[in-house]
């Protein structure tokens, strides 16, 4: 039996003829299997307790069990301490370092360009709450965010950019107070990411949580903002990261995690009386969710009246509330009990719940109101009103295919809805007239915010105050850096730019963007596609017809949308002649929930639509648009997007020169049959459960590690991972890399590299400069494989 780091292949040569050692050869145990279906005979008592399907599933389990080859299963080590496994991961990193050592100057150049394209000393738009304005700062050379506030009375204005001189040692606003400096929290830590940062109702205390491992488990602290001292901390109490204050400065609500890393218990803590070294033993358990499919969340309505507790699976939700203004209220009450495949979300205004829901098997979420009481499901009423040219009485959000609703935020005299229409994110303002027959839900006007660009991203900014007519939204596009806009909700045509993100050296006139659609292989589905490029690059291509380097990015899962947003880091690619393309494929929510859900989206037994759409867009770019060719074509995806890339290169390995798979979910079936892996059971309502007859074969047909083409010509692949990632375990990219090297044609395929961060989790580096260094690594690998390592950046940049 060979060592995990033994190698028997010939040396690999990079595109710049640097000779490096062969890749690490992971030991392959061809007899090793995992079982799908009913619990196999011989399992011990602990394993027998693991569920093979959800308690509510009516699907048949595979019986007898089906063995699935898992030759690299030994790479899985829950403790992250097995020397053999760690040695292999180190060998992977060493190989990647050796293969890319010649790229060190390019990485440094890319890094410097990225740093130069951001304003390192900057701040976010100050937002009012009571007597203060709250905002964050970053300072040149410091890796982490600084949370600040300033007295509102001392500010010269709250509606325009502060008259700040741009210097790090100058306060953004008069009387600036640092309330928490994450740079100080990160001292001596390999990782530091903030969970929640919440000031108390009196503004005297600050509660915050921090993750020091990347494992998304947090410790929390309470700080006295008058003295700067931490006055409450239980080092033994680990929480999910979420924190919510009660009605006063003594009560905090938080969530605990179960062994599968699932938030499943909500607690009420009195910081005056709870002990600080007993893992929350003095705290009151308000609600426990024992169904493994469900995930809990907590929030407080903007008017401060109610604590909301959500417990939801990916298909069913349930909300509870606690009246924070009623000192006699001690128990949570349910707004509407869970109903299978009914999702809903809740906000509150003037004695009414505002509810978005797909109840009635609607394709998208509809907007309802109901009295703010418990068990009100039979009192939900669709919201009607008037919009331009439509007359009175129109159902504003009926849950139809044309207009999707994502979220509702209530203010004193307005309700703001966020959703999608025409494939783009939208924001609507509903003006209410409470004096109209005493109906607190009567909609007087209904206006959609409009913007000039063809494709863009827009969403609500942070709001602390309920009684306001000023709405703040964030706006950007592929060529327009982020702006913070203030909208007058009484007249949405009135808007002010509160802040524009400064991008040093950026000239918008040099770049262009397009929004188009590509016909999918079914002949009818139109896939939205967004492109961004340098104008001179596209003009030269149109004149010469020569293929140009192109980078295709996608995600396509969970109904999450990939927006046409601005990223300064993309300039490093655009300025080297690359066209950046975003494929808004099915599985996302760009065209509404129908773009995600069965039967025509990309979930469960139509998941392959995600991969097919991506390949169809890629082939369109090569064969129809004739913009690029496989020799100068790259692709990328992260997490579930890594699954996308793994399935894509299995389906069309010859289509790309290089692929980047960030923390990729590529060992789908072996992961999804095993309920002991954190978060697996939650995902059964996303992908299906391969223990069940209904889903097993379909999932086996696309699971990337099980479908590598024997002898295939694969692109160069860079796979990244985090040792402490609780969402996509580190062994997934490790196993896929080993399997890919074993199966592909090593003579015609590109190199396979694994870059494992031994101190991070799912979301890469928490240090903003380290993150840019990691991105520079990815870009340098890609540029090198595309033959662009030595391309000069135009002088105008």
Secondary structure, 3 states (H helix, E strand, C coil): CCCCCCCCCCCEECCCCCEECCCCCCCCCCCCEEEECCCCCCCCHHHHCCCCCCCCCCCCECCCCEEEECCCHHHCCCCCCCHHHHHHHHHHHHHHHHHHHHHHHHHHHHHHHHHHCCCCCEECCCEEECCEEEEEEECCCCCCCEEEEEEHHHCCCCCCCCCCCCCCCCCCCCCCEEEEEHHHHCCCCCCCEEEEEEECCCCCEEEEEEECCCCCCEEEEEEECCCCCEEEECCCCCECCCEEECCCCCEEEEEEECCCCCEEEEEEEECCCCCCCCCCCCCEEEEECCCCCCEEEEEECCCCCEEEEEEECCCCEEEEEEECCCCCCCCCEEEECCCCCCCEEEEEECCEEEEEECCCCCCCCEEEEEECCCCCHHHCEECEEEECCCEEEEECCECCCCEEEEEEEECCCEEEEEEEECCEEEEEEEEECCCCCCCCCCEEEEEECCCCCCCCEEEECCCCCCCCCEEEEEEECCCCCCEEEEEECCCCCCEEEEEECCCCCCCHHHEEEEEEEEECCCCCCEEEEEEEEEHHHHHHHHHHCCCCCEEEECCCCCCCCCCCCCCHHHHHHHCCCCEEEEEECCCCCCCCHHHCCCCCCCCHHHCHHHHHHHHHHHHHHHHHCCCCCHHHEEEEEECHHHHHHHHHHHHCHHHCCEEEEECCCCCHHHHHCCCCCCCCHHHHHHHCCCCEHHHHHHHHCCCHHHCCCCCCCCCEEEEEEECCCCCCCCHHHHHHHHHHHHHCCCCCCCCEEEEEECCCECCECCCHHHHHHHHHHHHHHHHHHCCCCCCCCCCCC
